[in-house]
Every structure is written in structure tokens, then in C-alpha cells.
Amino acid sequence: MNPTMNDVAAKATRRSFALRLAGGACAVACVPGAAWSATRVEEADETAVALGYKHDTKKVDAKKYPKHAATQRCNNCGLWQGAAADPWAGCSMFGRKHIAAEGWCMAWVQKPG
């Protein structure tokens, strides 16, 4: 039994759709995490205010946060979710928002190791 022209066209359409779908999925999955534009934490955000977050560790009020040390930065904190060289990355304290590598908040904890 020979396939009809409609059967051949339908298979070609399904095949091209599947190939395009797979190609699109690969393109999305292959984009590096840094290429996605994540929202950055603002110092005025409710969570940032509650944690005393500053984009620059040098601007932390020493009187208000006496346990702060100038060497404490987000990128050397145990909660930092990026590479040490990343200028902005995730933090488990701020959900999906990114924080500055040179920042600080009172949740800072020494990286293990």
C-alpha cells in the first residue's frame, strides 16, 4: 500500500515541527545563566532594608552594624550563588533577585572550606 501525498506531507510537517521544537529548546537551554537578565536587588527593597543590605560593603554603617568587617563582601559569603568573579549573582536571602559582589548584608556568613 502506497502512502498518499497527504500522508507524506503530514509526516514532513510533524518532522519539521519536532526538529524546530528541539532546536528551539536547545537554544534556550544553552544560553548561559549570566545572559538572562535577572532583577537586581535595590537597597530600598523591603528585604534589603531588613537585612541592612548595601551594594558596596564600604558604605555599611559601622555603628549600626558593629560586627561588619570591610573584608566581608557578598562574593565571599557562604550564601553567594555565583562565581567569585561575577559582578552580580543570586543569594538565598533574596530569592530570584541578584545582589552585588561588592555588597554586604547582616546575613553574611563565612564560606565553608
DSSP file (Angstrom, degrees, kcal/mol; ACC not computed):
  #  RESIDUE AA STRUCTURE BP1 BP2  ACC     N-H-->O    O-->H-N    N-H-->O    O-->H-N    TCO  KAPPA ALPHA  PHI   PSI    X-CA   Y-CA   Z-CA
    1    1 A M              0   0    0      0, 0.0     0, 0.0     0, 0.0     0, 0.0   0.000 360.0 360.0 360.0 123.9    0.0    0.0    0.0
    2    2 A N        -     0   0    0      1,-0.1     2,-0.1     0, 0.0     0, 0.0  -0.656 360.0-115.3 -88.0 138.3    1.5    3.3   -1.1
    3    3 A P        -     0   0    0      0, 0.0     2,-0.1     0, 0.0    -1,-0.1  -0.429  31.3-120.5 -69.6 146.9    1.2    6.4    1.1
    4    4 A T     >  -     0   0    0     -2,-0.1     4,-2.0     1,-0.1     5,-0.2  -0.350  25.1-105.7 -80.8 167.7   -0.8    9.2   -0.3
    5    5 A M  H  > S+     0   0    0      1,-0.2     4,-2.3     2,-0.2     5,-0.2   0.861 122.0  55.7 -62.2 -35.8    0.6   12.7   -0.9
    6    6 A N  H  > S+     0   0    0      2,-0.2     4,-2.4     1,-0.2    -1,-0.2   0.890 105.7  51.2 -64.4 -39.7   -1.4   13.9    2.2
    7    7 A D  H  > S+     0   0    0      2,-0.2     4,-2.1     1,-0.2    -2,-0.2   0.920 111.5  47.2 -62.8 -44.2    0.3   11.2    4.4
    8    8 A V  H  X S+     0   0    0     -4,-2.0     4,-2.2     1,-0.2    -2,-0.2   0.913 113.3  48.2 -64.4 -43.4    3.8   12.3    3.2
    9    9 A A  H  X S+     0   0    0     -4,-2.3     4,-2.3     1,-0.2    -1,-0.2   0.889 110.5  51.5 -65.1 -40.1    3.1   16.0    3.7
   10   10 A A  H  X S+     0   0    0     -4,-2.4     4,-2.5     2,-0.2    -1,-0.2   0.909 110.8  47.8 -64.8 -42.1    1.7   15.3    7.2
   11   11 A K  H  X S+     0   0    0     -4,-2.1     4,-2.7     2,-0.2    -2,-0.2   0.909 111.7  50.2 -64.8 -41.5    4.8   13.4    8.2
   12   12 A A  H  X S+     0   0    0     -4,-2.2     4,-2.6     2,-0.2     5,-0.2   0.893 111.4  48.9 -63.4 -39.7    7.1   16.1    6.8
   13   13 A T  H  X S+     0   0    0     -4,-2.3     4,-2.2     2,-0.2    -2,-0.2   0.931 113.2  45.7 -66.8 -45.1    5.2   18.7    8.7
   14   14 A R  H  X S+     0   0    0     -4,-2.5     4,-2.5     2,-0.2    -2,-0.2   0.905 114.0  50.3 -63.2 -40.8    5.3   16.8   12.0
   15   15 A R  H  X S+     0   0    0     -4,-2.7     4,-2.4     2,-0.2    -2,-0.2   0.932 111.8  46.0 -64.2 -46.8    9.0   16.1   11.4
   16   16 A S  H  X S+     0   0    0     -4,-2.6     4,-2.4     1,-0.2    -1,-0.2   0.877 112.6  51.7 -66.7 -35.3    9.9   19.7   10.7
   17   17 A F  H  X S+     0   0    0     -4,-2.2     4,-2.7    -5,-0.2    -2,-0.2   0.935 110.5  48.1 -64.0 -45.3    7.9   20.8   13.8
   18   18 A A  H  X S+     0   0    0     -4,-2.5     4,-2.4     1,-0.2    -2,-0.2   0.899 112.7  48.6 -62.8 -40.8    9.7   18.3   16.0
   19   19 A L  H  X S+     0   0    0     -4,-2.4     4,-2.4     2,-0.2    -1,-0.2   0.911 112.7  47.4 -66.4 -41.7   13.1   19.4   14.7
   20   20 A R  H  X S+     0   0    0     -4,-2.4     4,-2.5     2,-0.2    -2,-0.2   0.907 112.0  50.7 -65.2 -40.8   12.3   23.1   15.2
   21   21 A L  H  X S+     0   0    0     -4,-2.7     4,-2.3     2,-0.2    -2,-0.2   0.927 111.9  46.7 -62.3 -45.5   11.0   22.4   18.7
   22   22 A A  H  X S+     0   0    0     -4,-2.4     4,-2.1     1,-0.2    -2,-0.2   0.904 112.9  49.8 -64.0 -41.4   14.1   20.5   19.6
   23   23 A G  H  X S+     0   0    0     -4,-2.4     4,-2.1     1,-0.2    -2,-0.2   0.901 111.5  48.3 -64.2 -41.4   16.3   23.2   18.1
   24   24 A G  H  X S+     0   0    0     -4,-2.5     4,-2.1     2,-0.2    -2,-0.2   0.889 110.0  51.7 -66.1 -39.6   14.5   26.0   20.0
   25   25 A A  H  X S+     0   0    0     -4,-2.3     4,-2.6     1,-0.2    -2,-0.2   0.897 110.4  49.1 -64.1 -39.7   14.7   24.1   23.3
   26   26 A C  H  X S+     0   0    0     -4,-2.1     4,-2.2     2,-0.2    -2,-0.2   0.907 108.6  53.1 -65.4 -41.4   18.4   23.7   22.8
   27   27 A A  H  < S+     0   0    0     -4,-2.1     4,-0.4     1,-0.2    -2,-0.2   0.901 113.2  43.3 -61.8 -40.7   18.9   27.4   22.1
   28   28 A V  H >< S+     0   0    0     -4,-2.1     3,-0.9     1,-0.2    -2,-0.2   0.924 116.3  46.6 -70.2 -44.6   17.0   28.3   25.3
   29   29 A A  H 3< S+     0   0    0     -4,-2.6    -2,-0.2     1,-0.2    -1,-0.2   0.770 108.7  56.4 -70.0 -25.8   18.8   25.7   27.4
   30   30 A C  T 3< S+     0   0    0     -4,-2.2    -1,-0.2    -5,-0.2    -2,-0.2   0.524  78.0 107.9 -87.3  -5.1   22.3   26.6   26.0
   31   31 A V  S <  S-     0   0    0     -3,-0.9     5,-0.1    -4,-0.4    -3,-0.0  -0.604  78.6-114.1 -73.2 126.5   22.1   30.3   26.9
   32   32 A P    >>  -     0   0    0      0, 0.0     3,-1.6     0, 0.0     4,-0.6  -0.230  21.1-115.2 -60.3 150.1   24.5   30.9   29.8
   33   33 A G  G >4 S+     0   0    0      1,-0.3     3,-1.0     2,-0.2    -2,-0.1   0.823 114.2  60.8 -56.1 -34.4   22.9   32.0   33.1
   34   34 A A  G 34 S+     0   0    0      1,-0.2    -1,-0.3     3,-0.1     4,-0.1   0.742  94.4  64.6 -67.3 -21.8   24.6   35.4   33.0
   35   35 A A  G <4 S+     0   0    0     -3,-1.6     2,-0.3     2,-0.1    -1,-0.2   0.751  82.8  88.2 -75.3 -22.3   22.7   36.1   29.8
   36   36 A W  S << S-     0   0    0     -3,-1.0     2,-1.4    -4,-0.6     0, 0.0  -0.589  85.0-127.5 -74.1 135.5   19.4   36.0   31.5
   37   37 A S        -     0   0    0     -2,-0.3     2,-0.2     3,-0.0    -1,-0.1  -0.681  31.3-170.6 -90.4  93.1   18.5   39.5   32.8
   38   38 A A        -     0   0    0     -2,-1.4     2,-0.2    -4,-0.1    59,-0.1  -0.507  30.1-102.3 -79.4 149.7   17.7   38.9   36.5
   39   39 A T        -     0   0    0     57,-0.2    59,-2.8    -2,-0.2     2,-0.3  -0.508  36.5-133.4 -70.4 137.3   16.2   41.6   38.5
   40   40 A R  B     -a   98   0A   0     57,-0.2    59,-0.2    -2,-0.2     2,-0.2  -0.716  20.3-108.4 -94.3 145.0   18.7   43.3   40.8
   41   41 A V        -     0   0    0     57,-3.2     2,-0.4    -2,-0.3    59,-0.1  -0.474  28.9-145.1 -67.7 136.3   18.0   44.0   44.5
   42   42 A E    >   -     0   0    0     -2,-0.2     3,-2.0     1,-0.1     6,-0.3  -0.835  18.3-125.2 -99.6 144.8   17.6   47.6   45.3
   43   43 A E  T 3  S+     0   0    0     -2,-0.4     9,-0.1     1,-0.3    10,-0.1   0.756 112.1  57.0 -59.9 -23.5   18.8   48.9   48.6
   44   44 A A  T 3  S+     0   0    0      4,-0.1    -1,-0.3     5,-0.1     5,-0.0   0.532  79.5 117.7 -86.4  -7.1   15.3   50.2   49.3
   45   45 A D  S <> S-     0   0    0     -3,-2.0     4,-2.7     1,-0.1     5,-0.2  -0.274  77.3-116.4 -59.2 148.0   13.7   46.8   48.8
   46   46 A E  H  > S+     0   0    0      1,-0.2     4,-2.2     2,-0.2     5,-0.1   0.898 114.6  44.7 -55.3 -46.9   11.9   45.5   51.9
   47   47 A T  H  > S+     0   0    0      2,-0.2     4,-1.8     1,-0.2    -1,-0.2   0.901 112.5  52.5 -66.4 -40.6   14.2   42.5   52.4
   48   48 A A  H  >>S+     0   0    0     -6,-0.3     5,-2.6     1,-0.2     4,-0.6   0.913 110.6  47.2 -62.1 -43.1   17.3   44.6   51.7
   49   49 A V  H ><5S+     0   0    0     -4,-2.7     3,-0.9     1,-0.2    -1,-0.2   0.926 110.7  52.0 -63.8 -44.7   16.3   47.1   54.3
   50   50 A A  H 3<5S+     0   0    0     -4,-2.2    -1,-0.2     1,-0.3    -2,-0.2   0.826 116.3  40.5 -62.2 -31.4   15.5   44.4   56.9
   51   51 A L  H 3<5S-     0   0    0     -4,-1.8    55,-3.0    -5,-0.1    -1,-0.3   0.422 109.8-119.3 -97.3   0.4   19.0   42.8   56.3
   52   52 A G  T <<5 -     0   0    0     -3,-0.9    -3,-0.2    -4,-0.6    -4,-0.1   0.788  47.7-177.9  67.9  27.1   20.9   46.1   56.1
   53   53 A Y      < -     0   0    0     -5,-2.6     2,-0.3    -6,-0.2    52,-0.2  -0.337  10.1-179.7 -65.4 136.2   22.0   45.3   52.5
   54   54 A K  B     -C  104   0B   0     50,-2.3    50,-2.0    46,-0.1     6,-0.1  -0.988  32.7-135.6-131.3 142.8   24.3   47.8   50.7
   55   55 A H  S    S+     0   0    0     -2,-0.3     2,-0.5    48,-0.2    47,-0.2   0.758  99.6  45.4 -65.7 -24.3   25.6   47.4   47.2
   56   56 A D  S >  S-     0   0    0      1,-0.1     3,-2.2    48,-0.1    47,-0.3  -0.974  71.8-151.7-126.6 117.3   29.0   48.5   48.5
   57   57 A T  G >  S+     0   0    0     45,-3.1     3,-1.2    -2,-0.5    46,-0.1   0.752  96.0  66.4 -58.8 -24.5   30.4   47.0   51.7
   58   58 A K  G 3  S+     0   0    0      1,-0.2    -1,-0.3    44,-0.2    45,-0.1   0.658  95.6  57.5 -71.2 -15.2   32.4   50.2   52.3
   59   59 A K  G <  S+     0   0    0     -3,-2.2     2,-0.3     2,-0.1    -1,-0.2   0.262  76.0 122.3-100.6  11.6   29.1   52.1   52.8
   60   60 A V  S <  S-     0   0    0     -3,-1.2     2,-0.7    -4,-0.1     3,-0.1  -0.576  71.9-113.8 -76.5 134.7   27.8   50.0   55.7
   61   61 A D     >  -     0   0    0     -2,-0.3     4,-2.2     1,-0.2     7,-0.1  -0.580  24.7-161.4 -71.3 108.5   27.1   52.0   58.8
   62   62 A A  T  4 S+     0   0    0     -2,-0.7     6,-0.2     1,-0.2    -1,-0.2   0.810  88.6  52.7 -64.3 -31.9   29.7   50.7   61.3
   63   63 A K  T  4 S+     0   0    0      1,-0.2    -1,-0.2     2,-0.1    -2,-0.1   0.896 113.5  42.3 -70.6 -39.5   27.7   52.0   64.3
   64   64 A K  T  4 S+     0   0    0      1,-0.3    -2,-0.2    -3,-0.1    -1,-0.2   0.826 127.6  31.6 -75.7 -32.3   24.5   50.2   63.2
   65   65 A Y    ><  +     0   0    0     -4,-2.2     3,-1.7     1,-0.1    -1,-0.3  -0.677  66.7 168.3-127.0  75.9   26.4   47.0   62.3
   66   66 A P  T 3  S+     0   0    0      0, 0.0    -1,-0.1     0, 0.0    -4,-0.1   0.702  75.4  60.8 -66.1 -19.7   29.4   46.6   64.6
   67   67 A K  T 3  S+     0   0    0      2,-0.1     2,-0.1    39,-0.0    -5,-0.1   0.557  81.3 109.7 -83.3  -7.0   30.0   43.0   63.5
   68   68 A H    <   -     0   0    0     -3,-1.7     2,-0.4    -6,-0.2    38,-0.0  -0.435  51.3-164.5 -68.7 139.9   30.6   44.1   59.9
   69   69 A A    >   -     0   0    0     -2,-0.1     3,-2.1     1,-0.1    -2,-0.1  -0.970  28.1-124.8-124.6 144.6   34.2   43.9   58.6
   70   70 A A  T 3  S+     0   0    0     -2,-0.4   -13,-0.1     1,-0.3    -1,-0.1   0.731 110.2  60.9 -60.0 -23.0   35.4   45.6   55.5
   71   71 A T  T 3  S+     0   0    0    -14,-0.0     2,-0.6     2,-0.0    -1,-0.3   0.591  81.7  98.8 -81.0 -10.6   36.6   42.3   54.1
   72   72 A Q    <   +     0   0    0     -3,-2.1     2,-0.3   -15,-0.1     5,-0.1  -0.694  49.0 159.5 -82.1 118.5   33.1   40.8   54.2
   73   73 A R    >   -     0   0    0     -2,-0.6     3,-1.7     1,-0.1    31,-0.2  -0.935  52.3-111.4-134.3 157.2   31.6   41.0   50.7
   74   74 A C  G >  S+     0   0    0     29,-1.9     3,-1.7    26,-0.3     6,-0.3   0.878 114.9  59.4 -56.4 -39.6   28.7   39.1   49.1
   75   75 A N  G 3  S+     0   0    0     26,-2.1    -1,-0.3     1,-0.3    27,-0.1   0.548 108.4  44.5 -74.7  -3.8   31.0   37.3   46.8
   76   76 A N  G <  S+     0   0    0     -3,-1.7    35,-0.9    25,-0.2     2,-0.3   0.113  93.4 107.2-118.2  21.2   32.9   35.7   49.7
   77   77 A C  B X  S-D  110   0C   0     -3,-1.7     3,-1.2    33,-0.2    33,-0.2  -0.697  76.8-125.5 -94.6 148.6   29.8   34.9   51.7
   78   78 A G  T 3  S+     0   0    0     31,-3.1    32,-0.1    -2,-0.3    -1,-0.1   0.626 110.2  57.4 -67.2 -14.1   28.5   31.3   52.0
   79   79 A L  T 3  S+     0   0    0     30,-0.3    13,-1.1    -5,-0.1    -1,-0.2   0.528  77.5 116.1 -93.8  -8.4   25.1   32.4   50.6
   80   80 A W  B <   -E   91   0D   0     -3,-1.2    11,-0.2    -6,-0.3     4,-0.1  -0.410  47.0-166.1 -63.6 131.7   26.6   33.7   47.3
   81   81 A Q        +     0   0    0      9,-2.6     2,-0.2    -2,-0.1     9,-0.2   0.144  59.4  66.8-110.3  18.3   25.3   31.7   44.4
   82   82 A G  S    S-     0   0    0      8,-0.3     2,-0.2     7,-0.1     7,-0.1  -0.616  92.4 -75.8-123.2-175.3   27.7   32.8   41.7
   83   83 A A    >   -     0   0    0     -2,-0.2     3,-1.6     1,-0.1    -1,-0.1  -0.507  46.8-110.8 -78.0 155.2   31.4   32.6   40.8
   84   84 A A  T 3  S+     0   0    0      1,-0.3    -1,-0.1    -2,-0.2    -9,-0.1   0.805 118.4  52.3 -58.3 -29.9   33.7   34.8   42.8
   85   85 A A  T 3  S+     0   0    0      3,-0.0    -1,-0.3     2,-0.0    16,-0.1   0.557  81.7 111.1 -86.0  -8.6   34.4   37.0   39.7
   86   86 A D    <   -     0   0    0     -3,-1.6     3,-0.1     1,-0.1    -4,-0.1  -0.475  60.0-150.1 -67.3 132.4   30.7   37.6   38.9
   87   87 A P  S    S+     0   0    0      0, 0.0    14,-2.8     0, 0.0    15,-0.3   0.818  84.3  16.9 -73.0 -29.2   29.7   41.2   39.4
   88   88 A W  E    S+B  100   0A   0     12,-0.2     2,-0.3    13,-0.1    12,-0.2  -0.990  75.8 151.0-139.5 144.3   26.1   40.3   40.3
   89   89 A A  E     -B   99   0A   0     10,-1.8    10,-3.0    -2,-0.3    -7,-0.1  -0.963  42.9 -73.4-161.3 175.3   24.7   36.9   41.3
   90   90 A G  E     -B   98   0A   0     -2,-0.3    -9,-2.6     8,-0.2     2,-0.3  -0.264  33.7-164.8 -75.5 163.4   21.9   35.2   43.3
   91   91 A C  B >   -E   80   0D   0      6,-0.6     3,-1.5     4,-0.5     4,-0.2  -0.981  26.8-130.6-148.0 136.9   21.7   34.9   47.0
   92   92 A S  T 3  S+     0   0    0    -13,-1.1     3,-0.4    -2,-0.3   -12,-0.1   0.700 107.5  59.8 -65.1 -16.8   19.5   32.6   49.0
   93   93 A M  T 3  S+     0   0    0      1,-0.2    -1,-0.3   -14,-0.1   -42,-0.0   0.697 107.8  44.2 -80.6 -19.5   18.4   35.5   51.2
   94   94 A F  S X  S-     0   0    0     -3,-1.5     3,-1.9     1,-0.3    -1,-0.2   0.147  92.5-142.7-116.7  19.1   17.0   37.5   48.2
   95   95 A G  T 3  S-     0   0    0     -3,-0.4    -4,-0.5     1,-0.3    -1,-0.3  -0.339  75.3 -11.6  61.4-127.2   15.0   34.9   46.2
   96   96 A R  T 3  S+     0   0    0     -6,-0.1    -1,-0.3    -2,-0.1   -57,-0.2   0.496 111.5 101.8 -87.7  -3.7   15.4   35.4   42.5
   97   97 A K    <   -     0   0    0     -3,-1.9    -6,-0.6    -6,-0.1     2,-0.3  -0.520  68.6-126.8 -83.1 150.0   16.9   38.8   42.7
   98   98 A H  E     -aB  40  90A   0    -59,-2.8   -57,-3.2    -2,-0.2     2,-0.3  -0.661  17.7-153.8 -95.9 151.4   20.7   39.4   42.2
   99   99 A I  E     - B   0  89A   0    -10,-3.0   -10,-1.8    -2,-0.3     2,-0.2  -0.811  27.4 -94.8-119.5 161.2   23.0   41.1   44.6
  100  100 A A  E >   - B   0  88A   0     -2,-0.3     3,-1.7   -12,-0.2   -26,-0.3  -0.537  22.3-134.1 -78.9 139.9   26.3   43.0   44.0
  101  101 A A  T 3  S+     0   0    0    -14,-2.8   -26,-2.1     1,-0.3   -27,-0.3   0.861 109.9  48.2 -58.2 -37.1   29.5   41.1   44.5
  102  102 A E  T 3  S+     0   0    0    -15,-0.3   -45,-3.1   -47,-0.2    -1,-0.3   0.341  97.4 104.3 -87.0   6.6   30.9   44.0   46.5
  103  103 A G    <   -     0   0    0     -3,-1.7   -29,-1.9   -47,-0.3     2,-0.3  -0.068  51.1-160.2 -80.4-177.3   27.7   44.2   48.6
  104  104 A W  B     +C   54   0B   0    -50,-2.0   -50,-2.3   -31,-0.2     2,-0.3  -0.973  11.5 177.0-160.1 149.2   27.0   43.2   52.2
  105  105 A C    >   -     0   0    0     -2,-0.3     3,-1.9   -52,-0.2   -53,-0.2  -0.953  46.6-102.0-147.3 167.5   24.1   42.4   54.5
  106  106 A M  T 3  S+     0   0    0    -55,-3.0   -54,-0.1    -2,-0.3   -55,-0.0   0.518 114.3  70.6 -73.6  -1.9   23.9   41.2   58.1
  107  107 A A  T 3  S+     0   0    0    -56,-0.2    -1,-0.3     2,-0.1   -28,-0.1   0.428  70.5 136.2 -85.8   0.1   23.2   37.6   56.9
  108  108 A W    <   +     0   0    0     -3,-1.9     2,-0.3   -31,-0.1   -34,-0.1  -0.195  30.4 179.7 -52.9 133.7   26.8   37.4   55.7
  109  109 A V        -     0   0    0      3,-0.0   -31,-3.1     0, 0.0   -30,-0.3  -0.998  33.8 -99.4-139.0 140.7   28.4   34.1   56.7
  110  110 A Q  B     -D   77   0C   0     -2,-0.3   -33,-0.2   -33,-0.2     3,-0.1  -0.299  41.7-111.9 -58.8 135.2   31.9   32.8   56.1
  111  111 A K        -     0   0    0    -35,-0.9    -1,-0.1     1,-0.1     2,-0.1  -0.465  37.2-111.9 -64.4 137.8   32.2   30.4   53.1
  112  112 A P              0   0    0      0, 0.0    -1,-0.1     0, 0.0    -3,-0.0  -0.393 360.0 360.0 -69.2 150.5   33.0   26.9   54.3
  113  113 A G              0   0    0     -2,-0.1    -2,-0.1    -3,-0.1    -3,-0.0   0.424 360.0 360.0 109.8 360.0   36.4   25.5   53.4
